[in-house]
């Protein structure tokens, strides 16, 4: 996948998040034990602000 997907996915895994299921289209649903919430990750994420927003939703620090 293009953009920031691989880095965000790796950060979610390193942060203890777990893959839950596929969402609509090319989205994935992940569970964050830090926030006790589900987070949506777009496989086509190509904007750093969106990538950082996903990390923020998961309770992880910005990377980009």
GIPESUL-V965029 format. One record per residue. SS is DSSP state (hx for helix, st for strand, lp for the rest). BURIAL is # if it has 24 or more other C-alpha atoms within 12 Angstrom, else .. Layout:
SS|BURIAL ; SS|BURIAL
//
This chain:
lp|. ; lp|. ; lp|. ; lp|# ; hx|# ; hx|. ; hx|# ; hx|# ; hx|# ; hx|. ; hx|# ; hx|# ; hx|. ; hx|. ; lp|. ; lp|. ; lp|# ; st|# ; st|. ; st|. ; st|. ; st|. ; lp|. ; lp|. ; lp|. ; lp|. ; st|. ; st|# ; st|# ; st|# ; st|# ; st|# ; lp|. ; lp|. ; lp|. ; lp|. ; st|. ; st|# ; st|# ; st|# ; st|# ; st|# ; lp|# ; lp|. ; lp|# ; lp|. ; lp|. ; hx|. ; hx|. ; hx|# ; hx|# ; hx|# ; hx|# ; hx|# ; hx|# ; hx|# ; hx|# ; lp|# ; lp|# ; lp|# ; lp|. ; lp|. ; lp|. ; lp|.
//
